[in-house]
Amino acid sequence: MANFEQGEAAMSESPLITIGMPVYNCESTIAESIASILNQTFEDWELIVLDDGSRDDTMAIARQFDDPRIRFVNGGRNRGLPACLNTIVANCKTPLFARMDGDDIAYPRRFEKQLAALERNPEVDLLGGSILIFDGTGDARGFRRAAVTHAEICGRPWRIANLVHVTWIGRATWFLKHPYNEWATHAQDRDLLIRSRRESRFAALPDTLAGVREARPLWSKLLPARKQMLKTAIQEGARQRDPGLLFGTAAAEILKCGLDFVATSTGLDHRLLRHRIPPVSPDRVEEWRNVLESTRARVLEEIGADLAIAS
Protein backbone atom coordinates (compact mmCIF):
# COMPACT_ATOMS: atom_id res chain seq x y z
CA MET A 1 0.00 0.00 0.00
CA ALA A 2 1.32 3.43 -0.94
CA ASN A 3 2.34 5.61 1.99
CA PHE A 4 1.28 9.17 1.22
CA GLU A 5 1.92 10.48 4.72
CA GLN A 6 5.70 10.10 4.48
CA GLY A 7 5.88 11.69 1.06
CA GLU A 8 3.68 14.71 1.65
CA ALA A 9 5.28 18.13 1.30
CA ALA A 10 4.17 21.28 3.07
CA MET A 11 2.46 23.71 0.74
CA SER A 12 1.27 27.24 1.44
CA GLU A 13 -1.80 26.98 -0.78
CA SER A 14 -3.81 24.25 -2.42
CA PRO A 15 -2.58 23.74 -6.00
CA LEU A 16 -4.85 23.52 -9.03
CA ILE A 17 -3.37 20.40 -10.65
CA THR A 18 -2.13 17.11 -9.28
CA ILE A 19 0.33 15.52 -11.71
CA GLY A 20 0.54 11.77 -11.27
CA MET A 21 3.89 10.20 -12.21
CA PRO A 22 4.10 6.48 -11.37
CA VAL A 23 7.64 5.25 -12.01
CA TYR A 24 9.31 1.87 -12.35
CA ASN A 25 13.04 1.47 -13.05
CA CYS A 26 13.45 4.92 -14.64
CA GLU A 27 16.86 5.86 -13.25
CA SER A 28 18.21 6.98 -16.64
CA THR A 29 15.20 9.16 -17.53
CA ILE A 30 13.46 10.34 -14.34
CA ALA A 31 15.59 13.48 -13.90
CA GLU A 32 14.61 14.95 -17.25
CA SER A 33 10.95 14.09 -16.75
CA ILE A 34 10.83 15.91 -13.42
CA ALA A 35 12.86 18.83 -14.80
CA SER A 36 10.34 19.26 -17.60
CA ILE A 37 7.60 19.72 -14.98
CA LEU A 38 9.70 22.27 -13.12
CA ASN A 39 10.11 24.14 -16.43
CA GLN A 40 6.36 24.64 -16.83
CA THR A 41 5.19 28.20 -17.38
CA PHE A 42 2.16 27.36 -15.20
CA GLU A 43 3.42 26.80 -11.67
CA ASP A 44 0.34 26.05 -9.52
CA TRP A 45 0.69 22.27 -9.38
CA GLU A 46 1.82 19.40 -7.19
CA LEU A 47 3.73 16.43 -8.59
CA ILE A 48 3.27 13.00 -7.02
CA VAL A 49 6.10 10.62 -7.91
CA LEU A 50 4.92 7.16 -6.88
CA ASP A 51 7.54 4.42 -6.97
CA ASP A 52 6.02 1.18 -8.27
CA GLY A 53 8.58 -1.17 -6.76
CA SER A 54 11.65 0.01 -8.67
CA ARG A 55 14.80 -2.10 -8.32
CA ASP A 56 17.24 0.60 -9.41
CA ASP A 57 18.13 4.15 -8.29
CA THR A 58 15.00 5.82 -9.69
CA MET A 59 13.86 7.28 -6.39
CA ALA A 60 17.34 8.16 -5.18
CA ILE A 61 17.72 10.36 -8.25
CA ALA A 62 14.18 11.75 -8.01
CA ARG A 63 14.62 12.75 -4.36
CA GLN A 64 17.52 15.01 -5.28
CA PHE A 65 14.96 17.52 -6.56
CA ASP A 66 14.25 19.85 -3.64
CA ASP A 67 10.90 21.48 -4.41
CA PRO A 68 7.97 21.63 -1.95
CA ARG A 69 5.53 20.94 -4.78
CA ILE A 70 6.93 17.43 -5.28
CA ARG A 71 5.73 14.50 -3.15
CA PHE A 72 7.65 11.23 -3.19
CA VAL A 73 5.63 8.15 -2.36
CA ASN A 74 6.75 4.57 -1.76
CA GLY A 75 4.24 2.38 -3.56
CA GLY A 76 5.60 -0.90 -2.17
CA ARG A 77 5.50 -3.89 -4.49
CA ASN A 78 5.13 -3.55 -8.25
CA ARG A 79 1.40 -3.30 -9.04
CA GLY A 80 1.34 -1.83 -12.55
CA LEU A 81 0.48 1.57 -13.98
CA PRO A 82 -3.35 1.50 -13.71
CA ALA A 83 -3.29 0.50 -10.03
CA CYS A 84 -0.79 3.27 -9.26
CA LEU A 85 -2.88 5.85 -11.09
CA ASN A 86 -6.00 4.82 -9.17
CA THR A 87 -4.07 5.23 -5.92
CA ILE A 88 -2.88 8.73 -6.84
CA VAL A 89 -6.35 9.80 -7.98
CA ALA A 90 -7.86 8.52 -4.71
CA ASN A 91 -5.46 10.83 -2.84
CA CYS A 92 -5.94 13.78 -5.20
CA LYS A 93 -7.23 16.92 -3.48
CA THR A 94 -7.07 19.27 -6.47
CA PRO A 95 -9.75 20.07 -9.08
CA LEU A 96 -7.64 18.69 -11.95
CA PHE A 97 -5.55 15.57 -12.45
CA ALA A 98 -2.86 15.17 -15.12
CA ARG A 99 -0.70 12.33 -16.38
CA MET A 100 3.05 12.21 -16.74
CA ASP A 101 5.49 9.35 -17.31
CA GLY A 102 8.95 8.97 -15.85
CA ASP A 103 10.58 8.64 -19.27
CA ASP A 104 8.89 11.41 -21.27
CA ILE A 105 9.37 15.18 -21.44
CA ALA A 106 6.62 17.79 -21.13
CA TYR A 107 6.82 20.91 -23.29
CA PRO A 108 7.08 24.08 -21.13
CA ARG A 109 3.65 25.49 -22.02
CA ARG A 110 1.76 22.20 -21.77
CA PHE A 111 -0.32 23.01 -18.69
CA GLU A 112 -0.68 26.68 -19.55
CA LYS A 113 -2.30 25.71 -22.86
CA GLN A 114 -4.41 22.91 -21.46
CA LEU A 115 -5.80 24.97 -18.60
CA ALA A 116 -6.79 27.75 -20.96
CA ALA A 117 -8.59 25.21 -23.17
CA LEU A 118 -10.42 23.67 -20.21
CA GLU A 119 -11.55 27.11 -19.05
CA ARG A 120 -12.90 27.86 -22.53
CA ASN A 121 -14.65 24.50 -22.73
CA PRO A 122 -16.11 23.57 -19.33
CA GLU A 123 -18.00 20.65 -20.89
CA VAL A 124 -14.74 18.82 -21.61
CA ASP A 125 -13.93 16.11 -19.06
CA LEU A 126 -10.60 14.98 -20.47
CA LEU A 127 -8.11 16.81 -22.68
CA GLY A 128 -5.03 15.58 -24.54
CA GLY A 129 -2.71 16.83 -27.24
CA SER A 130 -0.21 16.04 -29.96
CA ILE A 131 3.20 14.52 -29.30
CA LEU A 132 6.70 14.46 -30.76
CA ILE A 133 8.34 11.03 -30.76
CA PHE A 134 12.04 10.76 -29.94
CA ASP A 135 14.55 7.93 -29.66
CA GLY A 136 17.15 6.94 -27.10
CA THR A 137 19.64 9.56 -28.31
CA GLY A 138 17.10 12.36 -28.02
CA ASP A 139 16.66 12.74 -31.78
CA ALA A 140 13.18 13.51 -33.12
CA ARG A 141 11.72 10.55 -35.01
CA GLY A 142 8.19 11.66 -35.81
CA PHE A 143 5.12 13.66 -34.93
CA ARG A 144 1.73 12.28 -33.98
CA ARG A 145 -1.07 14.81 -34.39
CA ALA A 146 -3.95 14.38 -32.00
CA ALA A 147 -7.53 13.87 -33.06
CA VAL A 148 -9.06 17.00 -31.54
CA THR A 149 -12.80 16.40 -31.19
CA HIS A 150 -14.75 13.79 -29.27
CA ALA A 151 -16.15 12.40 -32.53
CA GLU A 152 -12.67 12.07 -34.04
CA ILE A 153 -11.27 10.44 -30.91
CA CYS A 154 -14.07 7.88 -30.56
CA GLY A 155 -15.82 7.72 -33.93
CA ARG A 156 -13.79 5.19 -35.94
CA PRO A 157 -13.96 1.52 -34.90
CA TRP A 158 -10.53 0.72 -36.36
CA ARG A 159 -8.90 3.57 -34.45
CA ILE A 160 -11.18 4.15 -31.52
CA ALA A 161 -9.96 5.88 -28.36
CA ASN A 162 -7.10 7.75 -30.02
CA LEU A 163 -5.84 10.05 -27.27
CA VAL A 164 -2.21 9.77 -26.15
CA HIS A 165 -2.20 8.85 -22.47
CA VAL A 166 0.76 10.93 -21.29
CA THR A 167 -0.95 14.14 -22.48
CA TRP A 168 -4.12 13.63 -20.42
CA ILE A 169 -5.47 16.25 -18.06
CA GLY A 170 -9.02 16.18 -16.74
CA ARG A 171 -11.45 16.86 -13.95
CA ALA A 172 -10.45 14.89 -10.86
CA THR A 173 -14.11 14.04 -10.31
CA TRP A 174 -14.16 12.36 -13.74
CA PHE A 175 -11.17 10.16 -12.87
CA LEU A 176 -12.82 9.22 -9.55
CA LYS A 177 -16.03 8.27 -11.34
CA HIS A 178 -14.16 6.30 -14.02
CA PRO A 179 -11.26 4.41 -12.41
CA TYR A 180 -8.76 2.45 -14.46
CA ASN A 181 -9.24 -1.28 -14.89
CA GLU A 182 -6.22 -2.65 -13.06
CA TRP A 183 -6.03 -5.76 -15.24
CA ALA A 184 -5.46 -3.55 -18.32
CA THR A 185 -1.77 -3.04 -17.64
CA HIS A 186 -0.90 -2.51 -21.33
CA ALA A 187 -4.07 -0.83 -22.62
CA GLN A 188 -5.46 1.00 -19.60
CA ASP A 189 -5.96 4.29 -21.43
CA ARG A 190 -7.94 2.98 -24.41
CA ASP A 191 -9.94 0.68 -22.14
CA LEU A 192 -10.95 3.63 -19.97
CA LEU A 193 -11.87 5.82 -22.94
CA ILE A 194 -14.04 3.11 -24.47
CA ARG A 195 -15.84 2.38 -21.20
CA SER A 196 -16.58 6.04 -20.45
CA ARG A 197 -17.04 7.59 -23.92
CA ARG A 198 -20.85 7.71 -23.95
CA GLU A 199 -21.13 9.75 -20.77
CA SER A 200 -18.01 11.85 -21.21
CA ARG A 201 -16.60 14.54 -23.44
CA PHE A 202 -13.06 14.21 -24.77
CA ALA A 203 -10.96 16.69 -26.72
CA ALA A 204 -7.35 17.44 -27.61
CA LEU A 205 -5.18 20.34 -28.67
CA PRO A 206 -3.30 20.20 -31.99
CA ASP A 207 -0.28 21.66 -30.17
CA THR A 208 2.71 19.49 -29.29
CA LEU A 209 2.49 18.95 -25.53
CA ALA A 210 5.10 16.26 -24.86
CA GLY A 211 8.09 14.45 -26.20
CA VAL A 212 7.41 10.72 -25.98
CA ARG A 213 10.19 8.15 -25.94
CA GLU A 214 9.46 5.22 -28.24
CA ALA A 215 11.85 2.31 -28.49
CA ARG A 216 11.81 -0.29 -31.25
CA PRO A 217 8.50 -2.21 -31.04
CA LEU A 218 8.73 -5.60 -29.33
CA TRP A 219 6.26 -8.44 -29.86
CA SER A 220 6.35 -9.20 -26.13
CA LYS A 221 4.88 -5.77 -25.43
CA LEU A 222 2.59 -5.41 -28.44
CA LEU A 223 0.78 -8.74 -27.96
CA PRO A 224 -0.53 -8.10 -24.40
CA ALA A 225 -1.84 -4.68 -25.47
CA ARG A 226 -3.71 -6.19 -28.44
CA LYS A 227 -5.16 -8.97 -26.28
CA GLN A 228 -6.37 -6.51 -23.66
CA MET A 229 -7.93 -4.25 -26.28
CA LEU A 230 -9.68 -7.24 -27.86
CA LYS A 231 -11.09 -8.13 -24.45
CA THR A 232 -12.35 -4.58 -23.95
CA ALA A 233 -13.88 -4.43 -27.44
CA ILE A 234 -15.80 -7.67 -26.89
CA GLN A 235 -16.93 -6.89 -23.36
CA GLU A 236 -17.91 -3.28 -23.97
CA GLY A 237 -19.35 -3.99 -27.42
CA ALA A 238 -21.75 -6.44 -25.80
CA ARG A 239 -22.48 -4.24 -22.79
CA GLN A 240 -23.05 -1.10 -24.85
CA ARG A 241 -24.79 -3.04 -27.64
CA ASP A 242 -22.42 -1.48 -30.14
CA PRO A 243 -21.81 -3.62 -33.27
CA GLY A 244 -19.04 -1.30 -34.45
CA LEU A 245 -17.12 -1.84 -31.23
CA LEU A 246 -17.94 -5.53 -30.95
CA PHE A 247 -17.04 -6.40 -34.53
CA GLY A 248 -15.19 -3.45 -36.10
CA THR A 249 -12.78 -2.70 -33.26
CA ALA A 250 -12.27 -6.36 -32.42
CA ALA A 251 -11.49 -7.19 -36.06
CA ALA A 252 -9.11 -4.22 -36.32
CA GLU A 253 -7.17 -5.39 -33.25
CA ILE A 254 -6.82 -8.89 -34.69
CA LEU A 255 -5.55 -7.52 -38.01
CA LYS A 256 -3.14 -5.16 -36.27
CA CYS A 257 -1.89 -8.05 -34.14
CA GLY A 258 -1.00 -9.94 -37.32
CA LEU A 259 0.81 -6.92 -38.74
CA ASP A 260 2.70 -6.45 -35.47
CA PHE A 261 3.86 -10.06 -35.55
CA VAL A 262 5.07 -9.90 -39.15
CA ALA A 263 6.79 -6.56 -38.61
CA THR A 264 8.64 -7.55 -35.43
CA SER A 265 9.53 -11.10 -36.45
CA THR A 266 10.95 -10.14 -39.86
CA GLY A 267 12.87 -7.05 -38.76
CA LEU A 268 10.78 -4.89 -41.10
CA ASP A 269 9.13 -2.98 -38.30
CA HIS A 270 10.39 0.42 -39.49
CA ARG A 271 8.85 -0.14 -42.93
CA LEU A 272 5.63 -1.93 -42.02
CA LEU A 273 4.79 0.19 -38.96
CA ARG A 274 6.11 3.56 -40.14
CA HIS A 275 2.54 4.81 -40.73
CA ARG A 276 2.23 4.94 -36.94
CA ILE A 277 5.00 7.57 -36.73
CA PRO A 278 4.45 10.26 -39.38
CA PRO A 279 7.54 12.35 -40.22
CA VAL A 280 8.34 15.49 -38.27
CA SER A 281 8.79 18.90 -39.90
CA PRO A 282 12.02 20.94 -39.51
CA ASP A 283 10.31 23.60 -37.38
CA ARG A 284 9.09 20.96 -34.92
CA VAL A 285 12.56 19.43 -34.81
CA GLU A 286 13.98 22.83 -33.88
CA GLU A 287 11.30 23.35 -31.24
CA TRP A 288 12.08 19.94 -29.77
CA ARG A 289 15.81 20.72 -29.61
CA ASN A 290 15.05 23.84 -27.62
CA VAL A 291 12.80 21.90 -25.23
CA LEU A 292 15.44 19.22 -24.76
CA GLU A 293 18.22 21.73 -24.14
CA SER A 294 16.18 23.67 -21.58
CA THR A 295 15.22 20.42 -19.84
CA ARG A 296 18.81 19.26 -19.57
CA ALA A 297 19.85 22.69 -18.33
CA ARG A 298 17.21 22.44 -15.58
CA VAL A 299 18.58 19.06 -14.51
CA LEU A 300 22.03 20.63 -14.13
CA GLU A 301 20.57 23.55 -12.20
CA GLU A 302 18.53 21.40 -9.82
CA ILE A 303 20.74 18.43 -9.04
CA GLY A 304 24.06 19.22 -10.68
CA ALA A 305 24.02 16.15 -12.89
CA ASP A 306 24.32 15.86 -16.64
CA LEU A 307 22.22 12.78 -17.35
CA ALA A 308 22.11 12.04 -21.06
CA ILE A 309 18.92 10.61 -22.47
CA ALA A 310 19.03 6.84 -22.56
CA SER A 311 16.86 4.30 -24.33
C-alpha positions as CSV (number, residue, x, y, z in Angstrom):
1,M,0.0,0.0,0.0
2,A,1.3,3.4,-0.9
3,N,2.3,5.6,2.0
4,F,1.3,9.2,1.2
5,E,1.9,10.5,4.7
6,Q,5.7,10.1,4.5
7,G,5.9,11.7,1.1
8,E,3.7,14.7,1.7
9,A,5.3,18.1,1.3
10,A,4.2,21.3,3.1
11,M,2.5,23.7,0.7
12,S,1.3,27.2,1.4
13,E,-1.8,27.0,-0.8
14,S,-3.8,24.3,-2.4
15,P,-2.6,23.7,-6.0
16,L,-4.9,23.5,-9.0
17,I,-3.4,20.4,-10.6
18,T,-2.1,17.1,-9.3
19,I,0.3,15.5,-11.7
20,G,0.5,11.8,-11.3
21,M,3.9,10.2,-12.2
22,P,4.1,6.5,-11.4
23,V,7.6,5.3,-12.0
24,Y,9.3,1.9,-12.3
25,N,13.0,1.5,-13.0
26,C,13.5,4.9,-14.6
27,E,16.9,5.9,-13.3
28,S,18.2,7.0,-16.6
29,T,15.2,9.2,-17.5
30,I,13.5,10.3,-14.3
31,A,15.6,13.5,-13.9
32,E,14.6,15.0,-17.2
33,S,10.9,14.1,-16.7
34,I,10.8,15.9,-13.4
35,A,12.9,18.8,-14.8
36,S,10.3,19.3,-17.6
37,I,7.6,19.7,-15.0
38,L,9.7,22.3,-13.1
39,N,10.1,24.1,-16.4
40,Q,6.4,24.6,-16.8
41,T,5.2,28.2,-17.4
42,F,2.2,27.4,-15.2
43,E,3.4,26.8,-11.7
44,D,0.3,26.0,-9.5
45,W,0.7,22.3,-9.4
46,E,1.8,19.4,-7.2
47,L,3.7,16.4,-8.6
48,I,3.3,13.0,-7.0
49,V,6.1,10.6,-7.9
50,L,4.9,7.2,-6.9
51,D,7.5,4.4,-7.0
52,D,6.0,1.2,-8.3
53,G,8.6,-1.2,-6.8
54,S,11.7,0.0,-8.7
55,R,14.8,-2.1,-8.3
56,D,17.2,0.6,-9.4
57,D,18.1,4.1,-8.3
58,T,15.0,5.8,-9.7
59,M,13.9,7.3,-6.4
60,A,17.3,8.2,-5.2
61,I,17.7,10.4,-8.3
62,A,14.2,11.8,-8.0
63,R,14.6,12.8,-4.4
64,Q,17.5,15.0,-5.3
65,F,15.0,17.5,-6.6
66,D,14.3,19.8,-3.6
67,D,10.9,21.5,-4.4
68,P,8.0,21.6,-2.0
69,R,5.5,20.9,-4.8
70,I,6.9,17.4,-5.3
71,R,5.7,14.5,-3.2
72,F,7.7,11.2,-3.2
73,V,5.6,8.2,-2.4
74,N,6.8,4.6,-1.8
75,G,4.2,2.4,-3.6
76,G,5.6,-0.9,-2.2
77,R,5.5,-3.9,-4.5
78,N,5.1,-3.5,-8.3
79,R,1.4,-3.3,-9.0
80,G,1.3,-1.8,-12.6
81,L,0.5,1.6,-14.0
82,P,-3.3,1.5,-13.7
83,A,-3.3,0.5,-10.0
84,C,-0.8,3.3,-9.3
85,L,-2.9,5.9,-11.1
86,N,-6.0,4.8,-9.2
87,T,-4.1,5.2,-5.9
88,I,-2.9,8.7,-6.8
89,V,-6.3,9.8,-8.0
90,A,-7.9,8.5,-4.7
91,N,-5.5,10.8,-2.8
92,C,-5.9,13.8,-5.2
93,K,-7.2,16.9,-3.5
94,T,-7.1,19.3,-6.5
95,P,-9.7,20.1,-9.1
96,L,-7.6,18.7,-11.9
97,F,-5.6,15.6,-12.5
98,A,-2.9,15.2,-15.1
99,R,-0.7,12.3,-16.4
100,M,3.1,12.2,-16.7
101,D,5.5,9.4,-17.3
102,G,9.0,9.0,-15.9
103,D,10.6,8.6,-19.3
104,D,8.9,11.4,-21.3
105,I,9.4,15.2,-21.4
106,A,6.6,17.8,-21.1
107,Y,6.8,20.9,-23.3
108,P,7.1,24.1,-21.1
109,R,3.7,25.5,-22.0
110,R,1.8,22.2,-21.8
111,F,-0.3,23.0,-18.7
112,E,-0.7,26.7,-19.6
113,K,-2.3,25.7,-22.9
114,Q,-4.4,22.9,-21.5
115,L,-5.8,25.0,-18.6
116,A,-6.8,27.8,-21.0
117,A,-8.6,25.2,-23.2
118,L,-10.4,23.7,-20.2
119,E,-11.5,27.1,-19.0
120,R,-12.9,27.9,-22.5
121,N,-14.6,24.5,-22.7
122,P,-16.1,23.6,-19.3
123,E,-18.0,20.7,-20.9
124,V,-14.7,18.8,-21.6
125,D,-13.9,16.1,-19.1
126,L,-10.6,15.0,-20.5
127,L,-8.1,16.8,-22.7
128,G,-5.0,15.6,-24.5
129,G,-2.7,16.8,-27.2
130,S,-0.2,16.0,-30.0
131,I,3.2,14.5,-29.3
132,L,6.7,14.5,-30.8
133,I,8.3,11.0,-30.8
134,F,12.0,10.8,-29.9
135,D,14.6,7.9,-29.7
136,G,17.2,6.9,-27.1
137,T,19.6,9.6,-28.3
138,G,17.1,12.4,-28.0
139,D,16.7,12.7,-31.8
140,A,13.2,13.5,-33.1
141,R,11.7,10.6,-35.0
142,G,8.2,11.7,-35.8
143,F,5.1,13.7,-34.9
144,R,1.7,12.3,-34.0
145,R,-1.1,14.8,-34.4
146,A,-4.0,14.4,-32.0
147,A,-7.5,13.9,-33.1
148,V,-9.1,17.0,-31.5
149,T,-12.8,16.4,-31.2
150,H,-14.8,13.8,-29.3
151,A,-16.2,12.4,-32.5
152,E,-12.7,12.1,-34.0
153,I,-11.3,10.4,-30.9
154,C,-14.1,7.9,-30.6
155,G,-15.8,7.7,-33.9
156,R,-13.8,5.2,-35.9
157,P,-14.0,1.5,-34.9
158,W,-10.5,0.7,-36.4
159,R,-8.9,3.6,-34.5
160,I,-11.2,4.2,-31.5
161,A,-10.0,5.9,-28.4
162,N,-7.1,7.7,-30.0
163,L,-5.8,10.0,-27.3
164,V,-2.2,9.8,-26.1
165,H,-2.2,8.9,-22.5
166,V,0.8,10.9,-21.3
167,T,-0.9,14.1,-22.5
168,W,-4.1,13.6,-20.4
169,I,-5.5,16.3,-18.1
170,G,-9.0,16.2,-16.7
171,R,-11.5,16.9,-13.9
172,A,-10.5,14.9,-10.9
173,T,-14.1,14.0,-10.3
174,W,-14.2,12.4,-13.7
175,F,-11.2,10.2,-12.9
176,L,-12.8,9.2,-9.5
177,K,-16.0,8.3,-11.3
178,H,-14.2,6.3,-14.0
179,P,-11.3,4.4,-12.4
180,Y,-8.8,2.5,-14.5
181,N,-9.2,-1.3,-14.9
182,E,-6.2,-2.7,-13.1
183,W,-6.0,-5.8,-15.2
184,A,-5.5,-3.6,-18.3
185,T,-1.8,-3.0,-17.6
186,H,-0.9,-2.5,-21.3
187,A,-4.1,-0.8,-22.6
188,Q,-5.5,1.0,-19.6
189,D,-6.0,4.3,-21.4
190,R,-7.9,3.0,-24.4
191,D,-9.9,0.7,-22.1
192,L,-11.0,3.6,-20.0
193,L,-11.9,5.8,-22.9
194,I,-14.0,3.1,-24.5
195,R,-15.8,2.4,-21.2
196,S,-16.6,6.0,-20.4
197,R,-17.0,7.6,-23.9
198,R,-20.9,7.7,-24.0
199,E,-21.1,9.7,-20.8
200,S,-18.0,11.9,-21.2
201,R,-16.6,14.5,-23.4
202,F,-13.1,14.2,-24.8
203,A,-11.0,16.7,-26.7
204,A,-7.4,17.4,-27.6
205,L,-5.2,20.3,-28.7
206,P,-3.3,20.2,-32.0
207,D,-0.3,21.7,-30.2
208,T,2.7,19.5,-29.3
209,L,2.5,18.9,-25.5
210,A,5.1,16.3,-24.9
211,G,8.1,14.5,-26.2
212,V,7.4,10.7,-26.0
213,R,10.2,8.2,-25.9
214,E,9.5,5.2,-28.2
215,A,11.8,2.3,-28.5
216,R,11.8,-0.3,-31.2
217,P,8.5,-2.2,-31.0
218,L,8.7,-5.6,-29.3
219,W,6.3,-8.4,-29.9
220,S,6.3,-9.2,-26.1
221,K,4.9,-5.8,-25.4
222,L,2.6,-5.4,-28.4
223,L,0.8,-8.7,-28.0
224,P,-0.5,-8.1,-24.4
225,A,-1.8,-4.7,-25.5
226,R,-3.7,-6.2,-28.4
227,K,-5.2,-9.0,-26.3
228,Q,-6.4,-6.5,-23.7
229,M,-7.9,-4.3,-26.3
230,L,-9.7,-7.2,-27.9
231,K,-11.1,-8.1,-24.4
232,T,-12.3,-4.6,-23.9
233,A,-13.9,-4.4,-27.4
234,I,-15.8,-7.7,-26.9
235,Q,-16.9,-6.9,-23.4
236,E,-17.9,-3.3,-24.0
237,G,-19.3,-4.0,-27.4
238,A,-21.7,-6.4,-25.8
239,R,-22.5,-4.2,-22.8
240,Q,-23.1,-1.1,-24.8
241,R,-24.8,-3.0,-27.6
242,D,-22.4,-1.5,-30.1
243,P,-21.8,-3.6,-33.3
244,G,-19.0,-1.3,-34.4
245,L,-17.1,-1.8,-31.2
246,L,-17.9,-5.5,-31.0
247,F,-17.0,-6.4,-34.5
248,G,-15.2,-3.4,-36.1
249,T,-12.8,-2.7,-33.3
250,A,-12.3,-6.4,-32.4
251,A,-11.5,-7.2,-36.1
252,A,-9.1,-4.2,-36.3
253,E,-7.2,-5.4,-33.3
254,I,-6.8,-8.9,-34.7
255,L,-5.5,-7.5,-38.0
256,K,-3.1,-5.2,-36.3
257,C,-1.9,-8.0,-34.1
258,G,-1.0,-9.9,-37.3
259,L,0.8,-6.9,-38.7
260,D,2.7,-6.4,-35.5
261,F,3.9,-10.1,-35.5
262,V,5.1,-9.9,-39.2
263,A,6.8,-6.6,-38.6
264,T,8.6,-7.5,-35.4
265,S,9.5,-11.1,-36.4
266,T,10.9,-10.1,-39.9
267,G,12.9,-7.1,-38.8
268,L,10.8,-4.9,-41.1
269,D,9.1,-3.0,-38.3
270,H,10.4,0.4,-39.5
271,R,8.8,-0.1,-42.9
272,L,5.6,-1.9,-42.0
273,L,4.8,0.2,-39.0
274,R,6.1,3.6,-40.1
275,H,2.5,4.8,-40.7
276,R,2.2,4.9,-36.9
277,I,5.0,7.6,-36.7
278,P,4.4,10.3,-39.4
279,P,7.5,12.3,-40.2
280,V,8.3,15.5,-38.3
281,S,8.8,18.9,-39.9
282,P,12.0,20.9,-39.5
283,D,10.3,23.6,-37.4
284,R,9.1,21.0,-34.9
285,V,12.6,19.4,-34.8
286,E,14.0,22.8,-33.9
287,E,11.3,23.4,-31.2
288,W,12.1,19.9,-29.8
289,R,15.8,20.7,-29.6
290,N,15.0,23.8,-27.6
291,V,12.8,21.9,-25.2
292,L,15.4,19.2,-24.8
293,E,18.2,21.7,-24.1
294,S,16.2,23.7,-21.6
295,T,15.2,20.4,-19.8
296,R,18.8,19.3,-19.6
297,A,19.9,22.7,-18.3
298,R,17.2,22.4,-15.6
299,V,18.6,19.1,-14.5
300,L,22.0,20.6,-14.1
301,E,20.6,23.5,-12.2
302,E,18.5,21.4,-9.8
303,I,20.7,18.4,-9.0
304,G,24.1,19.2,-10.7
305,A,24.0,16.1,-12.9
306,D,24.3,15.9,-16.6
307,L,22.2,12.8,-17.4
308,A,22.1,12.0,-21.1
309,I,18.9,10.6,-22.5
310,A,19.0,6.8,-22.6
311,S,16.9,4.3,-24.3
